[in-house]
Every structure is written in structure tokens, then in C-alpha cells.
Amino acid sequence: MFETIQYELKESVAYISLNRPDTLNAFTAQMNHEIRTAVKQASTDDSVRCIVLRGEGRAFCSGQDLSVIDEDTKLGDILTDYYGPMVQQLHSCEKPIIAAVNGAAAGAGFSLALAADFRVMAEKSFFMNAFIHVGLIPDSGNLYYLKRLVGDAKALEISVLGQRIKPDEAKQLGLTTAVYSNETFEEDVHTFAQQIVQLPTKAIGLIKRNIKAAEHLKFEDFLTYEAQSQSIAGATDDHQEGMKAFAEKRQPQFSGQ
């Protein structure tokens, strides 16, 4: 079904693997489209309770494949036609998304990782806003997410200096949830994904909705939105299971419904 990515469903986790290792998983228009399609597929599949984005080979994603860019390329059109729809699909997804960064996440590859809900890194990996080195601005939603994670001043520093952000610094900045050993990275990612899978999936989706709503709603309007969301959460099977488990003094067994 896919040519530039791999899609695998394992224990309620949809693994979407960028699969152009010979280019360090550099983006092409086809890859943009296939990632968008795969995330949409996972979003609408009730058996999926978590999505993991990862890269085959030595890198997560090195950004745009510059071999297909020339002086006649209209970069704004590429963003509008390919990158924008891809990151919008990620942004609108209510399933939890983990970016498993096993190597370089540079340029738009960093943007892809930023669009995830969680980022976990291998010891050998790094983030890099490489756009400045070719005279461009961070794109694909990069600064939208980055400034919210690290603040205006640090986002400017990361973008203008264009330096590598190694795992220890990423952890300090709040850019990564965890740093795993290179040798056990794949196993550790799966373990983390399984922790997320065990949580009430619909409640996670509602939390994501409310965080986004808080960006633009007035406080009194947010309280109304919050109450509506809690009513939806209260009607889920997982809420009933949580209440029953609390009364019975046991761990809840959430179904994601």
C-alpha cells in the first residue's frame, strides 16, 4: 500500500516508519502524502490506541530531500500542498502520538517530531533546526510548536543558531519525555507505547482538545468547553471502569471506549 513508509499494527499501536534510509528518510511529496494517509488510517481505526512515528536506518528524518529542489521550486506551494496537510493531519489526530527519534531529526524532520505529543530519543539522536543553513525559516508548523515548548527566546536561539540539540539538553528544555539507550531503544519505545495504550484513549483525545482550545478561548468560554468535554468523558466506558476499579481498590482495565 505504501512505498516510502511502513505501517504496522502491533498490540494496539500503529507503527508508522519512514522508510527511505538511504536518504536518512528525507521527505518527498509522496512521503508527505503517505504519512498523512497513514495517520488518518490510524486515527479512524478503533483498534489503534497509540501511534508511533519512527525512522528506518540511522536517522529519524533529515528533512526535505534537497535533490528535488531547484531555483524554480516554489517553496510556499510545497508547504501548502504537501507539508501543511501532513502536519494538519497530525494536529487534528486525537490518538496519542509518539515520535521515536533514533537519530537525526533535522529541518522538517524536527518539525515532524514537534508535531507529536511525546518525543523519546535514543542517546545517539539529536534535534536540529537546520533551515537557517540554507537561508530559510523553520516551517511545517515548527515554530508553532517550538515556541510553546521552550518559549520565544529559546525558540529564536534554536532557529537562528541552527545547532544540534542533544538528548540531555532536549530533556532539560522539555523537548523530550525520555532518553533511552541506543541498544534497547526499540524495546523501550514499545514499552512506553504500551503504557500509553493502557490509558483511557478517549480521555486523552479530550485532553488534547482542551489544550488546543485553551490557546484561543477566553477563560469563561474555556470553562464552558471544559464542562462539555467532561460530560463526554463521563459518558465513556472507561470512566465507568475507572470508578468501579476505584471502589474495588484495583487497577482499572481501560478499553479505550
ZIRANOR-V846855 format. One record per residue. RES is the residue in one small letter. PHI is phi in degrees with one decimal (999 if undefined). BURIAL is # if it has 16 or more other ideal C-beta (glycine too) atoms within 10 Angstrom, else .. Layout:
{{RES/PHI/BURIAL} {RES/PHI/BURIAL}}
This chain:
{{m/999/.} {f/-114.4/#} {e/-111.9/.} {t/-107.3/#} {i/-135.7/#} {q/-119.3/#} {y/-128.1/#} {e/-137.8/.} {l/-105.0/.} {k/-139.9/.} {e/50.7/.} {s/70.7/#} {v/-112.2/#} {a/-91.8/#} {y/-94.5/#} {i/-109.5/#} {s/-108.9/#} {l/-68.2/#} {n/-127.7/#} {r/-130.5/#} {p/-60.6/.} {d/-68.2/.} {t/-111.2/#} {l/58.2/#} {n/59.8/#} {a/-64.7/#} {f/-72.8/#} {t/-125.3/#} {a/-58.2/#} {q/-65.3/.} {m/-65.1/#} {n/-52.5/#} {h/-65.1/#} {e/-70.8/#} {i/-63.0/#} {r/-57.9/#} {t/-63.5/#} {a/-67.2/#} {v/-65.1/#} {k/-62.8/.} {q/-61.4/#} {a/-65.6/#} {s/-63.5/#} {t/-99.3/.} {d/-95.6/.} {d/-64.0/.} {s/-79.6/.} {v/-92.7/#} {r/-118.4/#} {c/-163.7/#} {i/-120.3/#} {v/-117.5/#} {l/-98.0/#} {r/-149.2/#} {g/-120.3/#} {e/-79.6/#} {g/83.3/#} {r/-88.2/.} {a/-136.4/#} {f/-78.2/#} {c/-167.3/#} {s/-90.5/#} {g/98.2/#} {q/-63.2/#} {d/-71.9/#} {l/-72.9/.} {s/-68.7/.} {v/-102.1/.} {i/-104.8/.} {d/-135.8/.} {e/-66.8/.} {d/-92.2/.} {t/-67.8/.} {k/-94.7/.} {l/-63.2/.} {g/-61.1/.} {d/-67.2/.} {i/-62.7/#} {l/-64.1/#} {t/-65.4/.} {d/-85.7/.} {y/-124.3/#} {y/-69.7/#} {g/-56.1/#} {p/-60.1/.} {m/-65.9/#} {v/-71.8/#} {q/-65.6/.} {q/-63.4/#} {l/-64.2/#} {h/-63.2/.} {s/-87.8/.} {c/-70.5/#} {e/-96.7/.} {k/-80.9/#} {p/-66.5/#} {i/-119.9/#} {i/-113.0/#} {a/-96.8/#} {a/-96.2/#} {v/-93.9/#} {n/-97.2/#} {g/-164.2/#} {a/-65.1/#} {a/-124.9/#} {a/-119.8/#} {g/56.7/#} {a/-66.0/#} {g/-67.6/#} {f/-64.9/#} {s/-59.9/#} {l/-60.9/#} {a/-64.2/#} {l/-63.4/#} {a/-74.8/#} {a/-77.8/#} {d/-81.4/#} {f/-132.0/#} {r/-123.9/#} {v/-118.7/#} {m/-126.3/#} {a/-79.4/#} {e/-58.3/.} {k/-84.9/.} {s/-88.4/#} {f/-159.4/#} {f/-103.6/#} {m/-159.6/#} {n/-85.9/#} {a/-83.2/#} {f/-55.7/#} {i/-59.1/#} {h/-74.1/.} {v/-120.0/.} {g/71.6/.} {l/-122.2/.} {i/-98.3/.} {p/-59.2/#} {d/-132.2/#} {s/60.1/#} {g/80.8/#} {n/-51.7/#} {l/-71.2/#} {y/-57.7/#} {y/-80.7/#} {l/-60.7/#} {k/-65.7/#} {r/-72.9/.} {l/-84.4/.} {v/-122.7/#} {g/91.0/.} {d/-61.1/.} {a/-64.2/.} {k/-70.9/.} {a/-62.4/#} {l/-65.1/.} {e/-60.4/.} {i/-60.9/#} {s/-79.3/#} {v/-81.2/.} {l/-78.5/.} {g/61.5/#} {q/-93.2/.} {r/-69.6/.} {i/-110.2/#} {k/-81.6/#} {p/-53.2/#} {d/-61.8/.} {e/-68.0/.} {a/-59.8/#} {k/-65.6/.} {q/-63.8/.} {l/-81.0/#} {g/82.5/.} {l/-85.4/#} {t/-136.9/#} {t/-82.2/#} {a/-153.4/.} {v/-119.8/#} {y/-114.8/#} {s/-60.8/.} {n/-56.8/.} {e/-69.9/.} {t/-111.3/.} {f/-56.6/#} {e/-60.2/.} {e/-65.3/.} {d/-65.7/#} {v/-62.3/#} {h/-63.2/.} {t/-62.4/.} {f/-63.9/#} {a/-61.5/#} {q/-67.3/.} {q/-62.8/.} {i/-68.1/#} {v/-59.3/#} {q/-74.4/#} {l/-87.5/.} {p/-71.2/#} {t/-60.3/#} {k/-67.4/#} {a/-65.7/#} {i/-61.8/#} {g/-59.8/#} {l/-69.7/#} {i/-61.3/#} {k/-61.0/#} {r/-59.2/#} {n/-69.8/#} {i/-61.9/.} {k/-67.9/.} {a/-64.3/.} {a/-65.6/.} {e/-72.6/.} {h/-132.0/.} {l/-83.3/.} {k/-66.2/.} {f/-57.6/.} {e/-65.4/.} {d/-71.4/.} {f/-65.0/.} {l/-61.9/.} {t/-66.1/.} {y/-62.2/.} {e/-60.0/#} {a/-64.2/.} {q/-63.4/.} {s/-65.1/#} {q/-66.8/.} {s/-63.6/.} {i/-65.6/.} {a/-62.7/#} {g/-66.6/.} {a/-93.2/.} {t/-83.4/#} {d/-62.8/.} {d/-66.2/#} {h/-64.2/#} {q/-61.0/.} {e/-65.8/#} {g/-61.7/#} {m/-66.3/.} {k/-66.1/.} {a/-65.0/.} {f/-62.1/.} {a/-65.9/.} {e/-91.6/.} {k/54.8/.} {r/-140.1/.} {q/-75.0/.} {p/-70.5/#} {q/-112.7/.} {f/-74.6/#} {s/-106.4/.} {g/84.5/#} {q/-115.5/.}}
